[in-house]
Amino acid sequence: MYQGMKSILIVLVLTIFSVSITARFTYIVGECPGGVEPGSEWFEQTPCRRCRCVENAYECDDCENDTPLFLQDNCYLVKKKADNSAKYPKCCQTHTSICKGDSNFDQIAFETFIGTLQL
């Protein structure tokens, strides 16, 4: 019984993570900025997003949360400052993974991170 409950909790947590890891979508009615033609795509740095010109409007995908849902074994996540000079979606990335074997791997940080994932 306990093992079954643990499996249900893991599925529930992964579902919550997958729902929270979505990009925001904006749809703006009107002409595309800068004379961009329908069918064209462009990237903006501030805010970090990708936009597409469609007939009589344009739509943009913004960053919301870039936390990876799945990690490699023996890795942990570290928050970092987003690189606003990078193109979408790299300018969204606010986490990086550090794995055993990396020069900056910290065993205590790894154990702490894994402890937060334990149910």
C-alpha positions in Angstrom: 0.0 0.0 0.0 2.8 2.4 1.0 4.7 1.8 -2.3 1.5 2.5 -4.3 0.8 5.8 -2.5 4.4 6.8 -3.1 4.0 6.1 -6.9 0.8 8.2 -7.0 2.5 11.1 -5.2 5.4 11.0 -7.6 3.0 11.1 -10.6 1.1 13.9 -9.0 4.3 16.0 -8.4 5.5 15.4 -12.0 2.1 16.4 -13.3 2.3 19.7 -11.2 5.8 20.4 -12.5 4.8 19.7 -16.1 1.8 22.0 -15.8 3.9 24.8 -14.3 6.6 24.5 -17.0 4.8 26.3 -19.7 5.5 29.4 -21.7 3.3 32.4 -21.8 1.6 33.2 -25.1 0.7 36.7 -26.3 -1.5 37.5 -29.3 -1.5 41.2 -30.4 -4.1 42.3 -33.0 -2.8 44.8 -35.5 0.1 45.3 -37.9 3.4 43.6 -37.1 6.1 46.0 -35.7 8.8 47.3 -38.0 7.0 46.4 -41.2 7.5 42.6 -40.6 5.5 40.6 -43.1 3.1 37.7 -42.2 5.0 34.4 -42.0 8.1 36.1 -40.6 9.6 35.3 -37.2 11.8 37.4 -35.0 13.3 37.3 -31.5 13.3 39.9 -28.8 15.7 40.1 -25.9 13.8 42.2 -23.4 11.5 40.5 -22.6 13.0 37.2 -23.8 10.6 36.0 -26.4 10.0 34.7 -30.0 7.4 36.4 -32.1 5.7 35.4 -35.4 3.8 37.7 -37.7 0.4 36.3 -38.8 -2.3 38.0 -40.9 -3.5 41.2 -39.1 -1.7 40.3 -35.8 1.4 38.9 -34.2 2.0 36.3 -31.5 4.8 35.9 -29.1 6.0 33.1 -26.8 7.5 34.5 -23.6 9.5 32.7 -20.9 7.8 31.7 -17.8 9.7 28.9 -16.2 12.7 27.0 -17.6 13.2 24.6 -14.8 14.0 21.2 -16.4 11.5 18.5 -15.6 14.0 15.7 -16.0 17.6 15.6 -14.8 20.4 13.2 -15.5 21.4 10.9 -12.7 23.9 12.4 -10.2 23.0 16.0 -11.1 21.5 18.9 -9.3 20.1 22.3 -10.3 21.5 25.7 -9.5 19.8 29.0 -10.1 21.6 31.3 -12.4 21.1 34.8 -13.9 19.4 34.6 -17.3 21.5 35.7 -20.2 19.5 38.5 -21.8 21.9 38.7 -24.7 21.1 35.1 -25.8 18.4 34.3 -28.3 15.1 32.7 -27.3 14.8 30.2 -25.6 18.4 30.4 -24.2 17.7 33.8 -22.7 15.0 32.1 -20.6 17.3 29.7 -18.9 17.6 30.5 -15.2 18.9 27.1 -14.0 21.8 25.0 -14.9 22.6 21.4 -13.9 25.8 20.4 -12.3 26.7 16.7 -12.4 29.3 14.4 -10.7 32.5 14.8 -12.6 32.0 18.6 -13.3 34.8 20.7 -11.8 32.2 22.7 -9.8 30.3 19.7 -8.4 29.5 20.0 -4.7 28.6 16.8 -2.9 26.8 18.6 -0.1 24.7 20.7 -2.5 23.9 17.5 -4.4 22.7 15.7 -1.3 20.7 18.8 -0.2 19.0 19.0 -3.6 18.2 15.2 -3.7 16.8 15.6 -0.1 14.3 18.1 -1.4 13.1 15.6 -4.0 12.5 12.8 -1.5 8.9 12.1 -0.7 
